């Protein structure tokens, strides 16, 4: 269940030259997801120290033509939550 607040969607894609490497090393996609989460958390908390963003991240590995096109889908709260849980 999502908080009744505004949300944003982000999509992080890999350059075509890196896609074959990630097709052979699928575990790296999980690390890529953790890096994106850390970068977004740092960016959001820079604006409000001590607060945390609400993020949902997942890896998608196919494109429109069912080809290998790894990218990250992110649903983020448009803001941050304080320690008390309020936005």
C-alpha positions in Angstrom: 0.0 0.0 0.0 1.4 3.4 -1.0 1.2 6.5 1.2 -1.4 9.0 0.0 1.2 11.4 -1.3 2.6 12.4 -4.7 5.0 9.9 -6.4 7.6 10.1 -9.1 8.8 7.4 -11.5 12.5 7.1 -12.5 14.0 4.7 -15.1 17.7 4.0 -15.1 19.0 2.3 -18.3 22.3 0.7 -19.2 24.2 1.8 -22.3 24.1 -0.8 -25.1 27.8 -1.5 -24.8 27.3 -2.7 -21.2 24.3 -4.9 -21.8 26.2 -8.0 -22.9 28.3 -7.9 -19.8 25.2 -7.8 -17.5 23.6 -10.6 -19.5 26.5 -12.9 -18.5 26.6 -11.5 -14.9 23.0 -11.2 -13.8 24.0 -10.8 -10.1 25.4 -7.4 -11.0 21.8 -6.2 -11.7 21.1 -6.5 -7.9 24.2 -4.4 -7.1 23.1 -1.9 -9.7 19.7 -1.7 -7.9 21.4 -1.1 -4.6 23.6 1.6 -6.1 20.6 3.4 -7.5 18.8 3.2 -4.2 21.8 4.6 -2.4 22.2 7.5 -4.8 18.5 8.4 -4.6 18.5 8.2 -0.8 21.6 10.5 -0.7 20.0 13.0 -3.1 16.7 13.1 -1.2 18.2 13.3 2.3 20.6 16.1 1.2 17.5 18.3 1.1 16.2 17.2 4.5 18.9 15.7 6.7 17.6 12.9 9.0 14.7 12.1 6.7 14.2 9.0 4.5 12.7 8.7 1.0 10.1 6.1 0.2 11.4 4.0 -2.7 10.3 0.9 -4.6 12.9 -0.4 -7.0 12.9 -3.4 -9.3 15.0 -4.7 -12.2 13.4 -5.2 -15.6 15.4 -7.2 -18.1 13.4 -7.0 -21.3 12.5 -4.2 -23.7 9.5 -3.6 -26.0 10.7 -6.3 -28.5 11.4 -8.9 -25.8 15.1 -8.3 -26.2 17.6 -8.2 -23.3 17.4 -4.6 -22.1 18.2 -4.4 -18.4 16.9 -1.3 -16.7 15.7 -0.2 -13.2 12.2 1.0 -12.5 11.8 3.2 -9.5 8.7 4.5 -7.8 9.7 7.2 -5.3 7.7 9.4 -2.9 7.9 13.0 -4.1 9.5 14.1 -0.8 10.8 12.4 2.3 9.5 11.0 5.5 10.7 12.2 8.9 11.6 9.9 11.8 8.0 10.2 13.0 6.7 8.8 9.7 5.2 12.1 8.4 6.0 13.5 5.1 
